[in-house]
Amino acid sequence: MRNILFCFCLFFLLFSCNSDNKKDMSANGNEEQELMALESEMIDFFQSTLEKNYGDRYAVGLFVKGMEKYHFNYVLKVDQERLKEINRKLYGDDWLYSYFLDKRVLDVSGSNRQQMYNSAQVELTPLALNLSPKDGFSYYQKELKSASHPAMKEMVKIIDATGVPIPSLIWGQLNSDNNRICSDFKSDRDIQMFLTLFCWKYLCHSANIDFRTGEDRTEVVMKEAGY
């Protein structure tokens, strides 16, 4: 009788563990699918925005040349409503500050919200990637470090050497099209995601959205302009 009871308890324990593992695997699978869908939506929005502003032949290259000349004083035409819709997922589901960026680094680098919204501050603020997540699950660890394209390998070297993606170094790579980082934008997803993430603060700035919070600042900007 004892043996039967022991076997039953052991079977129940193993069944429970297996069931929990399946639930965890299912949850992780759903989470990754949700993340991939969000990234694809971000990439599509960034690429379509550039093409609407510069045409579809070499939009990224023209964007980089424009930024080299005018810096962040040139404002793109951005679909604010669609950007806000994507941001609701990016900020609302906490993907931005759990998977992509480290908010503590961003807080240190951008002293206050008014400065953070200023065009010069937006341009100089580092891409505060989450380099050392507790669970090992971050864009840098999961995607960027495993990217095979030479341009992305170079970015990883820069990040490893400096501890943070410094904007001037990244723009240097873009301006020179080093390792075809601009030329291969349309064909390489790792480049697409990196440049999309790097330029997301610029899209927000162009649409009067606070990059740190995702909040619409249109009314504030209008008041500051005297309207």
C-alpha positions in Angstrom: 0.0 0.0 0.0 2.8 2.4 0.9 4.6 1.6 -2.4 1.4 2.4 -4.3 0.9 5.7 -2.4 4.6 6.6 -3.0 4.3 5.9 -6.7 1.1 8.0 -6.9 2.7 10.9 -5.1 5.8 10.7 -7.4 3.7 10.5 -10.5 1.6 13.6 -9.3 4.8 15.5 -8.6 6.4 14.8 -12.0 3.1 15.6 -13.7 2.9 18.9 -11.9 6.5 19.9 -12.8 6.0 19.0 -16.4 2.8 21.0 -16.6 4.5 24.0 -15.0 7.4 23.7 -17.5 5.0 23.7 -20.4 3.2 26.8 -19.1 6.6 28.6 -18.7 7.6 27.6 -22.2 4.3 28.7 -23.6 4.5 32.0 -21.8 8.1 32.6 -23.0 7.0 31.7 -26.5 4.1 34.1 -26.5 6.4 36.8 -25.0 8.9 36.4 -27.8 6.2 36.4 -30.5 4.9 39.7 -29.0 8.4 41.2 -29.0 9.1 40.2 -32.6 5.8 41.7 -33.7 6.5 44.9 -31.9 10.0 45.1 -33.4 8.7 44.5 -36.9 6.1 47.3 -36.4 8.8 49.7 -35.2 11.1 48.9 -38.2 8.3 49.3 -40.6 7.3 52.6 -39.1 10.9 53.9 -39.2 11.5 52.8 -42.8 8.1 54.1 -44.1 8.7 57.5 -42.3 12.1 57.9 -44.0 10.7 56.9 -47.4 7.8 59.4 -47.1 10.4 62.1 -46.3 13.2 61.1 -48.7 11.7 58.7 -51.2 12.4 54.9 -51.3 15.6 54.7 -53.3 18.2 55.5 -50.6 16.2 57.0 -47.8 18.6 56.0 -44.9 21.6 57.5 -46.7 19.8 60.8 -47.4 18.5 60.9 -43.8 22.1 60.4 -42.5 23.4 63.2 -44.8 20.7 65.5 -43.7 21.5 64.8 -40.0 25.2 65.4 -40.7 24.4 68.8 -42.1 21.5 70.0 -39.9 21.7 67.8 -36.9 18.5 67.5 -34.9 17.3 70.9 -36.1 15.7 69.3 -39.1 12.4 67.7 -38.2 10.9 64.8 -40.1 7.3 64.6 -41.0 6.0 61.8 -38.7 2.6 60.2 -38.4 2.1 61.1 -34.7 -1.0 59.0 -34.2 0.7 55.8 -35.5 3.8 56.5 -33.4 1.7 57.0 -30.3 -0.1 53.7 -31.0 3.3 51.8 -31.2 4.5 53.7 -28.1 1.5 52.5 -26.1 2.9 48.9 -26.6 6.6 50.0 -26.2 6.1 52.0 -23.0 2.8 50.5 -21.7 4.0 47.0 -21.7 7.4 48.2 -20.4 9.4 46.8 -23.3 11.4 50.0 -23.6 12.8 49.9 -20.1 13.0 46.2 -19.5 14.2 44.7 -22.7 15.7 47.6 -24.7 17.0 50.3 -22.4 18.3 50.8 -18.9 16.3 53.7 -17.4 18.8 54.3 -14.7 21.5 55.2 -17.3 19.0 57.3 -19.2 18.1 59.2 -16.1 21.7 59.9 -15.3 22.5 61.1 -18.9 19.6 63.4 -19.3 19.4 65.5 -16.1 15.8 66.6 -16.5 12.8 66.3 -18.8 13.1 69.8 -20.3 16.7 69.2 -21.3 15.8 65.8 -22.6 13.3 67.3 -24.9 15.7 70.0 -26.2 17.0 69.1 -29.7 20.7 69.3 -28.7 20.1 67.0 -25.7 18.1 64.5 -27.8 21.1 64.4 -30.2 23.7 63.9 -27.5 21.9 61.5 -25.2 23.5 58.0 -25.4 21.5 55.0 -26.4 21.2 53.6 -22.9 21.0 49.9 -23.8 20.3 47.4 -21.0 23.7 45.7 -21.1 23.4 43.5 -18.0 19.9 42.4 -17.3 19.4 40.2 -14.3 17.6 37.5 -16.3 20.0 37.8 -19.3 17.0 38.8 -21.5 17.7 42.1 -23.3 18.0 43.4 -26.8 21.8 43.8 -26.4 22.3 40.3 -25.0 19.8 38.4 -27.1 20.0 40.2 -30.5 22.8 42.6 -30.9 25.7 40.5 -29.5 24.7 37.6 -31.7 24.3 39.6 -34.9 26.5 38.4 -37.8 26.7 41.5 -39.9 30.1 43.2 -39.8 28.5 46.6 -39.0 26.8 45.2 -36.0 29.9 43.4 -34.8 31.7 46.8 -35.0 28.9 48.3 -32.9 29.3 45.6 -30.3 33.1 46.4 -30.2 32.3 50.1 -29.7 29.8 49.3 -26.9 32.2 46.9 -25.2 35.0 49.5 -25.3 32.9 52.5 -24.1 30.3 50.9 -22.0 27.5 52.8 -23.8 26.7 53.5 -27.5 28.0 57.1 -27.7 26.0 59.0 -30.4 29.1 60.7 -32.0 30.7 57.3 -32.6 27.5 55.8 -34.0 27.0 58.8 -36.3 30.6 58.4 -37.4 29.8 54.8 -38.6 26.7 56.0 -40.3 28.3 59.0 -42.1 31.1 56.9 -43.5 28.7 53.9 -44.3 31.3 51.8 -42.5 30.8 48.1 -43.1 27.8 49.1 -45.3 25.7 49.9 -42.3 23.5 52.2 -44.3 23.7 50.4 -47.7 22.5 47.1 -46.2 19.7 48.6 -44.1 17.0 47.2 -46.4 18.4 43.7 -46.5 19.6 43.1 -42.9 17.1 42.9 -40.0 19.8 43.4 -37.3 20.8 46.7 -38.9 17.1 47.6 -39.3 16.4 47.1 -35.6 19.5 48.8 -34.3 19.0 51.9 -36.4 15.3 52.0 -35.6 16.0 51.8 -31.9 18.8 54.4 -32.2 16.6 56.8 -34.1 13.4 56.3 -32.1 14.2 59.3 -29.9 14.4 61.4 -33.1 11.1 60.2 -34.3 9.6 61.1 -31.0 11.2 64.5 -31.0 9.9 65.2 -34.5 6.3 64.3 -33.3 6.5 66.4 -30.1 6.6 63.2 -28.0 8.8 63.0 -24.9 11.1 60.0 -25.5 11.6 59.3 -21.8 7.9 58.9 -21.1 6.1 58.6 -24.4 3.9 61.6 -23.5 2.5 63.9 -26.1 4.0 67.4 -25.6 2.2 69.1 -28.5 0.2 71.4 -26.1 3.3 72.3 -24.2 5.2 73.1 -27.4 2.3 75.3 -28.6 2.2 77.2 -25.4 6.0 77.8 -25.4 5.7 79.1 -28.9 3.0 81.5 -27.9 0.0 79.9 -29.6 
